[in-house]
Amino acid sequence: MTIKLERNRNKMIFCLTVAALFDGMAYLMGEVLPDGILCNFQAWWLTYFDWCSLAWVCCITLNLYINLVKEMRTERFEIAYHITAWGVPFCLSCLPLFGDYYGPAGAWCWISNEHMAWRFGIWYIPLFILIFLMMLCYSRIIYMAKKRASTWSGTYNPNREGSKVHVCF
């Protein structure tokens, strides 16, 4: 494993950690606020960082898939990962603001109970689709790892070794 690949992987894990930290803060904001600016902010914050956390998990899964199944280097995807994991959640979390769909929703503010279809469209349906896709990716990763392990005949593969970046000290 090269140092650059390790940095890329560590950056992705760090970004997931940051997203999860801020997501946890949203849940710690506590009680249900009356419908208004603070409630909308809490709901937006919760939606945004829930999505950021999920998006980073998806990016890490995709990165593993590309590295292990496709045997491609992934440094060039770093900007795309950031746009996907920070930008797409921003757009999705702003959509309910335009229709005033955020409001008190149980233990905290989120998409209000009157707009259940928005909850499913903005969160639950995409969540289960992404979980299913990640399961497919991990199934393929495990299959390829087992296949390689069964045909493994040593540590040197000229094709694979030729594509690696060698770090000289």
Sequence and secondary structure as in RCSB ss.txt:
>XXXX:A:sequence
MTIKLERNRNKMIFCLTVAALFDGMAYLMGEVLPDGILCNFQAWWLTYFDWCSLAWVCCITLNLYINLVKEMRTE
RFEIAYHITAWGVPFCLSCLPLFGDYYGPAGAWCWISNEHMAWRFGIWYIPLFILIFLMMLCYSRIIYMAKKRAS
TWSGTYNPNREGSKVHVCF
>XXXX:A:secstr
  HHHHHHHHHHHHHHHHHHHHHHHHHHT S   TTHHHHHHHHHHHHHHHHHHHHHHHHHHHHHHHHTS    G
GGHHHHHIIIIIHHHHHHHHHHHTT EEE SSSEEE GGGHHHHIIIIIHHHHHHHHHHHHHHHHHHHHHHHHHH
T   S  HHHHHTS     
